[in-house]
């Protein structure tokens, strides 16, 4: 029983980008108008910086709109790809996984935001996008990988189906999940 899900951009991130875009545009327009007024120049130059910033913010908005986190739990392992930032993706085979914990994930408290996140020592990696819950994988090398998920029941069924080897321990941290 294979489990696949595709996560889109988080709404909170979209709102934060929209607010930051509106604030940036208004500050640049205000600064450009004040500089043009101070120099007693025409107001034609005011729109050039605003247009550049609008194009940059629009490009970022399009990039985040088309970004997706693909999570596939199959007989080979857990595959994760964060497009367009990752081309190939990453497979975590079952024989490299020591334990699996399904738990709540707090993007800001644990990882400092959304995206592919890691700590300085490289021992903790997070694929954090739009799920409220996550699968925490402890690997043989001592690395911890957290992948957010939407469908908790489907992920639990798939993990329990495929993680049958002796070295994999499945833990559900919050009993209200299942």
RABELKA-V674532 format. One record per pair of residues at least 4 apart in sequence whose C-alpha atoms are under 6 Angstrom apart, sorted by the first residue. I is the first residue (numbers start at 1). J is the second residue. Records with the same first field share a line. If there is no record, write none. Layout:
I=J ; J
This chain:
1=158
2=73 ; 74
3=72 ; 73 ; 158
4=71 ; 72
5=70 ; 71
6=69 ; 70
7=68 ; 69 ; 130
8=68
10=130
17=21
20=24
26=30
28=32
32=46
36=40 ; 41
47=51
50=54
54=58
61=65
67=83 ; 84
68=82 ; 83
69=81 ; 82
70=80 ; 81
71=79 ; 80
72=78 ; 79
73=77 ; 78
75=162
76=93
77=92 ; 93 ; 94
78=91 ; 92
79=90 ; 91
80=89 ; 90
81=89
82=86
96=139 ; 140
97=138 ; 139
98=138 ; 139 ; 140 ; 167 ; 168
99=137 ; 138 ; 168 ; 169 ; 170
100=136 ; 137 ; 170 ; 171
101=135 ; 136 ; 171 ; 172
102=134 ; 135 ; 172
103=133 ; 134 ; 173
104=133 ; 134
105=132 ; 133 ; 134
106=110
107=111 ; 113
108=112 ; 113
114=128 ; 129
115=127 ; 128 ; 129
116=126 ; 127
117=125 ; 126
118=124 ; 125
119=124
123=143
124=143 ; 144 ; 145
125=145
126=145 ; 146 ; 147
127=147
128=148
131=148 ; 149 ; 150
133=148 ; 149
134=147 ; 148 ; 149
135=146 ; 147
136=145 ; 146
137=144 ; 145
138=143 ; 144
139=143
155=159
156=160
159=163
